[in-house]
Amino acid sequence: MALENTVQLSEKYEAVMVLSGVGDALGYKNGLWEFCYSGTQMHEKLEKLGGLDKIDIKGWRVSDDTVLHIATAEALVSEWATTEELVSIMATKYKKTCAEDIWESSPGQTTTKACFMLRPLEEKGYIIPFNERGGGCGAAMRSMCIGLMFPCEDQIEMLIEIAVESGRMTHNHPTGYLGAVTAALFTAYAIQKMAPKKLGAGLLSVLPKVWEYIEKVGRDVEENKKSWATLKTVGSHI
């Protein structure tokens, strides 16, 4: 029975990775739909193509988000013994991906500029400067697989550490890397079969642990603190 459950879980993991790319390709539509900000227009365009039941996305490319998500997953399943080794592998893959693989996939400026600042062959080369304009969803879009890798309640510290460090390699601002934490955390919650109505409360309970990690590492603490006060104000009204 245990083996059967393991096989079933591995199949689900594979399906999750594939379907995330399918959804990305659908929303991206070879770059034509990515920057359409009207939900109504998107649905109208989709209906003209036959709707979800009949649409054929063969030949539709994935965006840079999926390419970087795959790079994150490859790093997670590579050989590493410490988190320092893991994030260095991620930095290597992000830099290589940005240099070679995403230029036809409409990469975001925040991500590409940050990737070229990475120095993965140097000690702490995955660290980039704090960025007051480093928000956005780029870090979140590649972080689902972190939740797949660390889905258990007793792995929350590792999930936080990897999500934060992978996120601020490109989006070194709370409104950027916290998206990575949220995407990874909600994925873990889904594996734990947490009720959707509890996800928000779960996130709010984890945010203090994220801040503890920021303080423990001691990098850009004061810069983060200024933005964190705003996030706490918003969270108190949820």
C-alpha positions in Angstrom: 0.0 0.0 0.0 2.8 2.4 0.8 4.5 1.7 -2.5 1.1 2.3 -4.3 0.7 5.6 -2.5 4.2 6.6 -3.4 3.6 5.9 -7.1 0.4 7.8 -7.0 2.1 10.8 -5.4 4.9 10.8 -8.0 2.3 10.7 -10.8 0.5 13.7 -9.2 3.8 15.5 -8.9 4.5 14.9 -12.6 1.0 16.1 -13.5 1.4 19.2 -11.4 4.6 20.2 -13.2 3.2 19.5 -16.6 -0.1 21.2 -16.0 1.6 24.3 -14.6 3.4 24.6 -17.9 0.2 24.0 -19.9 -1.6 26.8 -17.9 1.4 29.1 -18.5 1.4 28.4 -22.3 -2.4 29.1 -22.3 -2.1 32.4 -20.5 1.0 33.4 -22.5 -0.1 32.5 -26.0 3.3 33.0 -27.5 3.4 36.4 -26.0 0.1 37.7 -27.4 -1.9 37.4 -24.2 0.7 37.9 -21.4 0.1 41.7 -21.2 -3.6 41.7 -21.7 -4.9 43.2 -18.5 -8.6 42.7 -19.2 -10.1 39.5 -18.0 -13.2 40.1 -20.1 -11.1 40.4 -23.3 -9.1 37.3 -22.4 -12.3 35.3 -22.0 -13.7 36.7 -25.3 -10.5 35.7 -27.1 -10.6 32.2 -25.6 -14.2 31.7 -26.7 -13.4 32.7 -30.2 -10.9 29.8 -30.2 -13.5 27.4 -29.1 -13.2 27.7 -25.3 -11.3 25.5 -23.0 -13.1 22.3 -24.1 -11.9 22.7 -27.7 -8.8 24.8 -27.7 -5.7 23.3 -29.1 -2.5 24.8 -27.6 -0.1 22.7 -29.7 2.7 24.9 -30.8 2.2 27.4 -28.0 5.4 28.1 -26.1 5.8 28.4 -22.4 7.0 31.7 -21.0 10.2 32.4 -19.1 8.3 31.6 -15.9 8.0 27.9 -16.7 11.6 27.8 -17.9 12.8 29.2 -14.6 10.4 27.0 -12.7 12.0 23.9 -14.4 15.4 25.3 -13.5 14.3 25.6 -9.9 13.0 22.0 -9.9 16.3 20.7 -11.5 18.3 22.4 -8.7 16.1 20.9 -6.0 16.6 17.3 -7.3 20.3 17.8 -7.9 23.0 16.6 -5.5 23.4 19.0 -2.6 24.2 18.6 1.0 23.6 22.1 2.4 21.2 25.0 1.6 24.2 27.0 0.6 25.0 24.5 -2.0 21.4 24.3 -3.2 21.0 28.1 -3.7 24.3 28.3 -5.4 23.1 25.6 -7.9 19.9 27.6 -8.4 21.9 30.7 -9.1 24.0 28.9 -11.7 20.9 27.6 -13.4 19.1 31.0 -13.3 22.1 32.8 -14.8 22.5 30.1 -17.5 18.8 30.1 -18.3 18.7 33.9 -18.6 21.7 33.9 -20.8 20.6 31.1 -23.1 17.0 30.0 -22.9 14.4 32.7 -22.3 15.0 35.5 -24.7 12.1 34.4 -26.9 9.8 34.1 -23.9 9.3 37.7 -22.9 11.4 37.7 -19.7 10.8 40.4 -17.1 13.3 43.2 -16.7 13.6 42.7 -12.9 14.4 39.0 -13.4 16.9 39.4 -16.2 18.8 42.3 -14.7 19.1 40.4 -11.4 20.2 37.2 -13.1 23.1 39.0 -14.7 24.2 40.2 -11.3 24.5 36.7 -10.0 28.0 35.3 -9.5 27.4 31.6 -8.8 31.1 30.6 -8.9 31.9 33.0 -6.0 31.1 32.5 -2.3 27.7 34.1 -1.6 27.4 34.8 -5.3 23.7 34.3 -5.2 23.2 37.6 -3.3 22.2 40.7 -5.1 21.5 44.2 -3.6 18.2 45.1 -2.0 15.9 46.6 -4.6 13.2 49.1 -3.7 11.5 48.2 -7.0 12.1 44.5 -6.7 8.4 43.5 -6.4 6.4 41.5 -8.9 5.3 38.0 -9.4 8.4 36.5 -11.1 9.7 34.9 -7.9 6.3 33.3 -7.2 5.9 31.9 -10.6 8.9 29.5 -10.2 8.4 28.5 -6.6 5.6 25.9 -6.7 8.1 23.1 -6.9 9.6 24.2 -3.6 6.4 23.3 -1.9 6.5 20.0 -3.7 9.9 19.4 -2.3 9.1 20.4 1.3 5.4 19.6 1.8 5.5 18.5 5.4 4.7 20.6 8.5 8.1 19.9 10.0 9.8 21.2 6.9 8.4 24.7 7.1 11.8 26.2 8.1 13.5 24.7 5.0 10.6 25.8 2.8 10.9 29.4 4.1 14.7 29.5 3.7 14.7 28.1 0.1 11.7 30.2 -1.0 13.2 33.4 0.4 16.7 32.9 -1.0 15.5 31.7 -4.4 13.0 34.6 -4.5 15.4 37.4 -3.6 18.0 36.2 -6.1 15.9 38.2 -8.6 13.2 40.0 -6.5 15.1 41.3 -3.4 12.1 43.0 -1.8 9.4 41.6 0.5 6.7 42.2 -2.2 8.8 40.0 -4.5 10.2 37.1 -2.4 7.1 36.8 -0.2 5.3 35.8 -3.4 7.7 32.9 -3.6 7.0 31.9 0.0 3.3 32.1 -0.6 3.4 29.9 -3.8 5.5 27.3 -2.1 3.5 27.3 1.1 0.1 27.0 -0.6 1.5 24.1 -2.6 2.6 22.4 0.6 -0.8 23.1 2.1 -2.5 21.5 -0.9 -0.4 18.4 -0.4 -1.4 18.4 3.3 -5.1 18.7 2.0 -5.7 21.9 4.0 -9.1 23.4 3.4 -8.9 26.4 1.1 -10.6 28.7 3.6 -7.7 28.1 6.0 -4.9 29.1 3.5 -4.9 32.8 4.4 -4.7 32.2 8.1 -1.9 29.7 7.5 0.1 32.3 5.6 -0.4 34.9 8.3 0.8 32.4 10.9 4.0 31.8 8.9 4.9 35.4 8.2 6.5 35.9 11.6 8.7 32.9 10.9 9.8 34.4 7.6 10.7 37.6 9.5 12.7 35.6 12.0 14.6 34.1 9.2 15.4 37.5 7.6 16.7 38.7 11.0 18.7 35.6 11.6 20.5 35.8 8.3 21.1 39.5 8.9 21.0 40.7 5.3 19.2 43.9 4.4 17.3 43.8 7.7 16.6 47.5 8.0 15.6 47.8 4.3 13.2 44.9 4.8 11.8 46.3 8.0 10.6 49.5 6.3 8.5 47.5 3.8 7.5 44.9 6.4 5.6 47.5 8.4 3.3 48.1 5.5 2.7 44.4 5.0 1.8 43.9 8.7 -0.7 46.8 8.4 -2.4 45.1 5.4 -2.4 41.7 7.0 -4.1 43.1 10.2 -7.1 44.1 8.0 -7.5 40.7 6.3 
